[in-house]
Amino acid sequence: MSAQIPDLPWYGSFQRGMRYSSENPLEEVWSKVSYFGTTDFVKALTPERVGIDWDRHVQYACVRIQQSLELRASGAGASVVTKPITLYYSFLNLLRAFIAVGPEVIGTYGHGLRYKGNTELLQNEAQFDKGTFTEYLDSVGVPWNSQTRISLRSALSRIPEISDEFREGRHGQPNAIPVAVKTERRSNSLRLHFIEQFIDRNTFGNVWAQEFPTLSSRFELEDTGAILRLKKEQSISDYEAICALCSETMLNPLVWSDNPVWYVIRRETGEPELPRIAYYMISLFILGSVARYQPELLQPLLTPASGLGWFVNRFLRTTERFLPQLMMSWMHRSDIYFTTY
């Protein structure tokens, strides 16, 4: 009797991209930002647009990256009532610099967002407007409407890197959903196992196609559980095909690992579908505006017993670590990772 050979999985996280190793990934990512702000680096880039004044773009980008670095440093010791201001302006300058050398556009002076205040912190909103934020949306081909308003709660709920903290803090429904990718080599099968703490298992079967439209054309519902399986007509005959499928349908984890957990963003009626960078920028803009115009809303967050204060500080630290990585990946059109090995 011949032994039954088990159907083994593909091993790995299915991530692709360049990795930079460092003992301190946070400082390494900002060191790379500093290098990208040198004239030697920017002048060596070859512009794709014909007839633009590249020297002007070089000067524009380099000085804004320098401002970004200095603004980040100036807020290093600040509390939550002040740090959102310096961190927002740091990333506003960084985004403007990368738009100048990525899409090669020198934009207007506006922020691209308008602040709409509220007495409850997480209900404060940003309304779309002409300026840097919407010029970024234009550059990545995302349509926008000047009537669109997004709350701080909604934007934070869609940031994968704080999805656990958002759920545990009971700040509302998390909309960045972790998904375990499980494969079998011999049968060329792939399944997505939704982490059930983030979804309603009783309604999942009826709503998943509407809530996760990037998955609906390639996956179908399993008979039991919150599990989607790849349709038979889809091909995943090798590791590279799995990597491509994950990149096309989900958001990658920003820390390199061997753990195949990716993220999908839940769509809600009336909410636009925005890039990952956008939710960080909206959240920073709102918090920075609150710090400028309604700092009394942030003062209670200073107490050690404040769970919301812990969460907001966690978001600010997460932003400082991962938003520059996302921006560099966007500019290079390829995923970049910063690791400790």
C-alpha positions in Angstrom: 0.0 0.0 0.0 1.5 3.3 -1.0 1.6 6.1 1.5 -0.7 9.1 1.0 1.4 12.2 0.3 0.0 15.3 2.0 -0.8 18.3 -0.1 1.8 20.7 1.2 1.4 24.5 1.2 3.5 27.1 -0.4 5.7 28.6 2.4 6.2 32.3 2.7 4.3 35.6 3.1 3.9 36.2 -0.6 5.5 39.6 -0.3 7.7 41.0 -3.0 10.0 44.0 -3.0 13.3 45.5 -1.8 14.5 45.1 1.8 16.7 47.3 3.8 18.2 45.8 6.9 18.9 47.8 10.0 19.0 47.6 13.8 16.5 50.4 13.9 14.0 50.3 11.0 12.3 53.6 12.2 15.6 55.6 11.9 16.6 53.7 8.7 13.4 54.7 6.9 14.0 58.4 7.8 17.6 58.0 6.8 16.4 56.9 3.3 14.1 59.9 3.2 17.1 62.1 3.9 19.0 60.5 1.1 16.1 61.0 -1.3 16.3 64.7 -0.4 19.9 65.1 -1.7 20.4 66.9 -5.0 22.7 64.1 -6.1 19.9 61.6 -5.8 17.1 63.7 -7.4 19.3 65.0 -10.2 20.2 61.4 -11.2 16.5 60.7 -11.8 15.3 60.8 -15.4 12.1 62.8 -15.8 9.4 61.1 -17.9 7.5 64.3 -18.8 8.9 66.1 -21.8 9.9 69.7 -21.5 9.6 70.3 -17.8 12.2 72.4 -15.9 13.8 69.5 -14.0 16.1 71.8 -12.0 13.1 73.5 -10.6 11.6 70.1 -9.5 14.9 69.2 -7.9 15.1 72.3 -5.9 11.4 72.1 -5.0 11.7 68.5 -3.8 15.0 68.8 -1.9 14.0 71.8 0.2 10.6 70.2 1.1 12.3 67.0 2.2 14.6 69.0 4.4 11.6 70.7 5.9 10.0 67.4 6.5 13.0 66.1 8.4 13.2 69.2 10.5 9.5 69.3 11.3 9.6 65.6 12.4 12.6 66.4 14.6 11.0 69.5 16.1 8.0 67.5 17.3 10.0 64.5 18.8 9.4 65.5 22.4 5.9 67.0 22.0 2.8 65.6 23.6 -0.4 64.6 21.8 -1.7 68.2 22.0 1.0 69.4 19.7 2.8 66.6 17.9 -0.1 66.1 15.3 0.7 69.6 14.0 4.4 69.0 13.3 3.9 65.5 12.1 1.2 66.5 9.6 3.2 69.3 8.2 6.2 67.0 8.0 4.3 64.5 5.8 2.6 67.3 3.8 6.0 68.5 2.7 7.2 64.9 2.1 4.1 64.2 -0.1 4.6 67.4 -2.1 8.3 66.5 -2.7 7.4 63.0 -3.9 4.6 64.3 -6.2 7.2 66.6 -7.7 9.7 63.8 -8.5 7.2 60.9 -8.9 4.3 62.1 -11.0 6.5 65.2 -11.7 3.9 67.8 -10.7 4.5 70.9 -8.8 1.1 71.6 -7.3 -0.8 74.4 -5.6 -0.4 75.8 -2.1 -3.6 74.3 -0.7 -3.8 71.3 1.5 -6.5 69.6 -0.5 -8.6 69.1 2.6 -10.8 71.3 4.7 -11.4 70.9 8.4 -14.9 70.3 9.6 -14.9 70.5 13.4 -17.0 68.5 15.9 -17.1 68.4 19.7 -16.4 64.6 19.7 -12.8 63.9 18.6 -13.4 60.9 16.4 -16.3 62.6 14.6 -14.2 65.5 13.3 -14.1 65.5 9.5 -12.0 66.4 6.5 -13.7 67.6 3.3 -12.0 67.2 -0.1 -10.8 70.4 -1.8 -8.2 71.5 -4.4 -4.7 71.1 -3.2 -1.9 68.7 -2.4 -4.1 65.8 -1.1 -6.4 65.8 -4.2 -3.4 66.3 -6.5 -2.1 63.1 -5.1 -5.4 61.4 -5.8 -5.2 62.8 -9.4 -1.7 61.4 -9.8 -2.8 57.9 -8.9 -6.0 58.0 -10.9 -8.5 58.1 -8.1 -11.6 60.3 -8.8 -12.8 62.6 -6.1 -15.7 64.9 -5.2 -15.5 68.2 -3.4 -18.5 67.2 -1.4 -16.8 64.2 0.1 -16.3 64.3 3.9 -14.5 61.6 5.9 -14.4 61.4 9.7 -11.4 60.7 11.8 -13.1 57.5 13.0 -13.7 56.3 9.4 -10.1 57.0 8.2 -8.5 55.3 11.2 -10.7 52.3 10.8 -9.1 51.7 7.3 -5.5 51.7 8.4 -4.2 48.1 8.5 -1.3 48.8 10.8 -3.6 49.8 13.7 -6.5 47.5 13.0 -5.9 45.4 16.1 -5.7 48.5 18.3 -8.8 50.0 16.7 -10.8 46.9 17.4 -9.5 46.4 21.0 -10.2 50.0 21.9 -13.8 49.7 20.8 -13.6 52.8 18.6 -16.1 51.5 16.1 -16.2 48.8 13.4 -12.8 48.0 12.0 -12.7 48.2 8.2 -9.1 47.0 7.6 -9.6 43.2 7.9 -6.7 40.8 8.3 -6.9 37.7 6.1 -4.8 34.5 6.4 -3.8 33.2 3.0 -3.6 29.4 2.9 -2.5 27.3 -0.1 -2.1 23.7 -1.3 0.5 23.0 -4.0 -0.8 19.8 -5.5 -4.4 21.0 -6.0 -3.3 24.6 -6.8 -5.8 25.8 -4.3 -5.8 29.1 -2.3 -8.2 30.1 0.4 -8.6 33.3 2.4 -9.5 32.8 6.0 -11.0 36.0 7.5 -10.0 36.6 11.1 -13.4 36.3 12.7 -12.9 38.9 15.5 -13.1 41.5 12.7 -16.3 40.3 10.9 -19.8 39.2 11.7 -19.8 35.5 10.8 -23.6 35.4 10.7 -23.9 37.9 7.9 -20.5 37.4 6.1 -22.0 35.0 3.5 -24.5 37.5 2.4 -22.4 40.7 2.3 -18.8 39.7 1.5 -19.1 40.4 -2.3 -20.4 43.9 -1.8 -18.0 44.7 1.1 -14.9 43.3 -0.6 -15.4 43.9 -4.3 -11.7 43.4 -5.2 -12.2 39.7 -4.2 -15.6 39.0 -5.8 -14.4 38.3 -9.4 -11.8 35.8 -8.3 -13.1 34.1 -5.2 -16.2 32.3 -4.1 -17.7 31.5 -0.7 -16.8 28.2 1.0 -19.7 26.1 2.4 -18.7 26.8 6.0 -17.0 29.6 7.9 -15.8 33.0 6.8 -13.6 31.5 4.1 -13.2 32.4 0.4 -11.7 30.0 -2.1 -10.1 30.8 -5.4 -12.3 30.0 -8.4 -11.2 27.0 -10.4 -10.6 29.0 -13.6 -8.0 31.1 -11.7 -4.4 29.9 -12.0 -1.9 29.8 -9.1 0.6 27.2 -10.5 3.7 28.8 -8.8 4.8 31.0 -5.9 5.1 34.1 -8.1 1.5 33.7 -9.3 0.3 33.7 -5.7 2.4 36.9 -5.0 0.8 38.6 -7.9 -2.7 37.6 -6.9 -2.2 38.9 -3.4 -0.9 42.2 -4.6 -3.7 42.7 -7.0 -6.5 41.9 -4.6 -5.3 42.9 -1.1 -2.9 45.1 0.9 0.5 43.8 1.9 1.8 43.7 5.5 4.4 46.4 5.8 6.8 44.3 8.0 8.6 41.6 6.1 7.8 38.2 7.6 7.0 34.5 6.8 3.4 34.9 8.1 1.0 35.1 5.1 -1.6 37.5 6.6 -2.7 40.3 4.2 -5.5 42.9 4.5 -8.7 43.8 2.7 -10.6 47.1 3.2 -14.3 46.9 3.8 -16.3 49.1 1.5 -19.2 51.0 3.0 -22.1 52.7 1.1 -21.3 56.3 0.3 -17.6 56.0 1.2 -15.0 56.4 -1.6 -12.3 53.8 -2.2 -9.0 55.5 -1.4 -5.3 54.5 -1.5 -3.6 53.5 1.7 -1.6 56.7 2.0 -4.8 58.7 1.8 -6.2 57.4 5.1 -3.0 58.2 6.9 -3.0 61.8 5.5 -6.7 62.4 6.3 -6.2 61.2 9.9 -3.1 63.4 10.3 -4.8 66.4 8.8 -7.8 66.1 11.1 -5.7 65.6 14.3 -3.4 68.4 13.3 -6.4 70.7 12.8 -7.9 69.7 16.1 -4.5 70.5 17.7 -4.6 73.9 16.1 -8.2 74.9 16.6 -9.7 72.7 19.3 -6.7 71.5 21.5 -9.1 71.2 24.5 -10.4 68.0 22.8 -6.9 66.5 23.1 -6.1 67.6 26.6 -8.0 64.6 28.3 -5.8 62.3 26.2 -2.8 63.3 28.3 -3.9 61.4 31.4 -2.2 57.9 31.8 -5.6 56.3 32.2 -6.9 57.5 28.8 -7.4 54.6 26.4 -8.1 57.0 23.5 -4.9 58.8 24.4 -2.9 55.6 24.1 -4.6 54.8 20.8 -3.9 58.2 19.3 -0.3 58.1 20.4 0.0 54.6 18.9 -1.4 55.9 15.6 1.2 58.8 15.6 4.1 56.4 16.2 2.8 54.0 13.5 2.5 56.8 11.0 6.0 58.0 11.7 7.2 54.5 11.0 5.1 53.3 8.0 3.9 56.3 6.1 7.4 57.3 4.7 7.8 53.6 3.7 4.4 53.7 1.8 5.4 57.0 0.1 8.7 55.7 -1.0 7.1 52.5 -2.3 4.7 54.6 -4.3 7.4 56.8 -5.7 9.5 53.8 -6.7 6.4 51.9 -8.0 7.6 48.8 -6.0 7.2 47.7 -2.4 10.0 48.6 0.0 10.5 47.0 3.4 12.7 47.9 6.4 13.7 44.9 8.5 15.9 44.0 11.5 17.5 41.1 9.6 
